[in-house]
Amino acid sequence: MADLLRAARMECRLSPVTITGGDAERFADGFHRVPKRDLIAGLQVMLQMGELQIAAGIGERETLVKELSEMRVTVDEAGRDGGRSGAHDDLVFAVALACWATRKAER
């Protein structure tokens, strides 16, 4: 998919991300590889610190709040993602990726 977007020569910056079960963030071959646990932990911290709020009138707000409340990330003994629970997590990961990209741009 990233190759198709790059070939379209869109007037925006692309930052392809592969979500991994690994223990460290990496960048290689034009792709960021980011552990799931880092994405979710970053989102949790932003919510807890009040850096991210979910607007009352936003579409799919109830769905996002439900997904957030059902999200669980476990870490195995080696520090890698041991899985997660929550039947649906698309909105959670969309927001988590947006927050990750924002933090990345600030560095």
KAFEN-V964282 format. One record per residue. N is the residue number from 1. RES is the residue in one letter. SS is DSSP state (h for helix, s for strand, l for the rest). PSI is psi in whole degrees, 0 to 359 (NA if undefined). NEAR is the number of other ideal C-beta (glycine too) atoms within 8 Angstrom. Layout:
<<N | RES | SS | PSI | NEAR> <N | RES | SS | PSI | NEAR>>
This chain:
<<1 | M | l | 317 | 4> <2 | A | h | 322 | 9> <3 | D | h | 320 | 6> <4 | L | h | 319 | 7> <5 | L | h | 320 | 9> <6 | R | h | 318 | 8> <7 | A | h | 332 | 6> <8 | A | l | 348 | 6> <9 | R | l | 51 | 5> <10 | M | l | 151 | 6> <11 | E | l | 59 | 3> <12 | C | l | 164 | 4> <13 | R | l | 130 | 3> <14 | L | l | 136 | 8> <15 | S | l | 79 | 7> <16 | P | l | 137 | 8> <17 | V | s | 132 | 10> <18 | T | s | 122 | 8> <19 | I | s | 125 | 8> <20 | T | s | 170 | 9> <21 | G | l | 13 | 6> <22 | G | l | 189 | 9> <23 | D | l | 358 | 6> <24 | A | l | 149 | 5> <25 | E | l | 141 | 8> <26 | R | s | 159 | 7> <27 | F | s | 124 | 6> <28 | A | s | 143 | 6> <29 | D | l | 34 | 3> <30 | G | l | 7 | 5> <31 | F | s | 138 | 10> <32 | H | s | 139 | 10> <33 | R | s | 114 | 11> <34 | V | s | 126 | 12> <35 | P | s | 140 | 14> <36 | K | h | 315 | 12> <37 | R | h | 325 | 9> <38 | D | h | 320 | 10> <39 | L | h | 312 | 14> <40 | I | h | 318 | 13> <41 | A | h | 319 | 9> <42 | G | h | 319 | 12> <43 | L | h | 316 | 13> <44 | Q | h | 316 | 8> <45 | V | h | 315 | 9> <46 | M | h | 320 | 10> <47 | L | h | 315 | 11> <48 | Q | h | 326 | 6> <49 | M | l | 359 | 6> <50 | G | l | 13 | 6> <51 | E | l | 342 | 6> <52 | L | l | 128 | 9> <53 | Q | l | 152 | 5> <54 | I | l | 114 | 8> <55 | A | l | 141 | 6> <56 | A | l | 323 | 5> <57 | G | l | 6 | 4> <58 | I | l | 141 | 8> <59 | G | l | 145 | 3> <60 | E | l | 18 | 7> <61 | R | h | 312 | 11> <62 | E | h | 321 | 6> <63 | T | h | 316 | 9> <64 | L | h | 314 | 13> <65 | V | h | 320 | 9> <66 | K | h | 314 | 8> <67 | E | h | 318 | 14> <68 | L | h | 318 | 9> <69 | S | h | 336 | 6> <70 | E | h | 351 | 11> <71 | M | l | 129 | 12> <72 | R | s | 131 | 7> <73 | V | s | 132 | 10> <74 | T | s | 153 | 8> <75 | V | s | 132 | 8> <76 | D | l | 180 | 8> <77 | E | l | 334 | 3> <78 | A | l | 358 | 5> <79 | G | l | 9 | 6> <80 | R | l | 162 | 10> <81 | D | s | 124 | 14> <82 | G | s | 10 | 6> <83 | G | s | 177 | 5> <84 | R | s | 161 | 11> <85 | S | s | 158 | 6> <86 | G | l | 114 | 10> <87 | A | l | 325 | 3> <88 | H | l | 134 | 8> <89 | D | l | 15 | 10> <90 | D | h | 314 | 7> <91 | L | h | 321 | 11> <92 | V | h | 313 | 14> <93 | F | h | 327 | 10> <94 | A | h | 315 | 8> <95 | V | h | 318 | 11> <96 | A | h | 319 | 12> <97 | L | h | 320 | 10> <98 | A | h | 318 | 8> <99 | C | h | 320 | 12> <100 | W | h | 314 | 13> <101 | A | h | 323 | 9> <102 | T | h | 313 | 8> <103 | R | h | 321 | 9> <104 | K | h | 318 | 8> <105 | A | h | 330 | 6> <106 | E | h | 337 | 5> <107 | R | l | NA | 4>>
